[in-house]
Amino acid sequence: MAKKKKAVINEKLCDHSPFCAAKRVCGLRAITQKTKWLFKADVPLIDRDKCVGCGKCVDYCPHRAIKMK
């Protein structure tokens, strides 16, 4: 059985926005992020155990920083 693809974030493409659209669209809350300042945050983290590979986060990331691998 082939492994299912999971979401992976490219830190170089991510803008570190605390208003991350991909984080907000994930119904399983597989994407978390710590806020540093009002308009800056750490790179979002994807919990690979929670991610089911639906790809919604890929569609909603305005910077195309998320891919399925």
C-alpha positions in Angstrom: 0.0 0.0 0.0 1.4 3.4 -1.0 1.9 6.0 1.7 -0.6 8.9 1.6 0.9 12.4 0.8 1.0 14.9 3.6 1.4 18.7 3.6 4.9 20.2 4.0 5.7 23.9 4.4 8.6 25.6 2.5 9.9 28.1 5.1 11.5 30.2 2.5 8.2 30.9 0.7 6.1 31.4 3.9 5.5 35.0 5.0 5.0 34.0 8.7 1.7 35.9 8.9 -0.2 35.2 12.1 -3.4 35.4 9.8 -2.3 32.2 7.9 -5.1 31.2 5.6 -4.0 27.6 5.5 -4.1 27.3 9.3 -7.6 28.8 9.3 -8.9 26.4 6.7 -7.6 23.2 8.2 -10.6 21.5 9.8 -8.5 19.0 11.7 -6.3 21.7 13.3 -3.2 20.0 11.9 -1.5 23.4 11.4 -0.4 25.4 14.4 1.6 28.5 14.8 3.1 30.6 17.6 2.7 34.4 17.3 5.8 36.5 18.0 4.4 40.0 17.5 1.1 41.5 16.3 1.9 41.0 12.6 4.7 38.4 12.7 4.6 34.8 13.8 6.7 31.6 13.5 6.5 29.4 10.5 3.3 27.3 10.8 3.9 23.7 11.9 2.0 20.7 10.4 1.3 17.8 12.6 1.8 14.9 10.2 -0.2 12.6 12.5 -3.3 14.8 12.2 -2.9 15.7 8.5 -5.0 13.5 6.2 -3.6 14.9 3.0 -6.8 16.6 1.8 -4.8 19.5 0.2 -7.1 22.4 1.3 -4.1 24.1 2.9 -2.3 24.0 -0.5 -5.2 25.6 -2.2 -5.5 28.4 0.4 -1.9 29.3 0.9 -1.5 32.6 -1.0 2.3 32.2 -1.2 2.3 28.6 -2.5 4.5 27.6 0.5 2.7 24.3 1.1 3.1 21.2 -1.1 2.0 17.6 -0.7 4.8 15.1 -0.3 
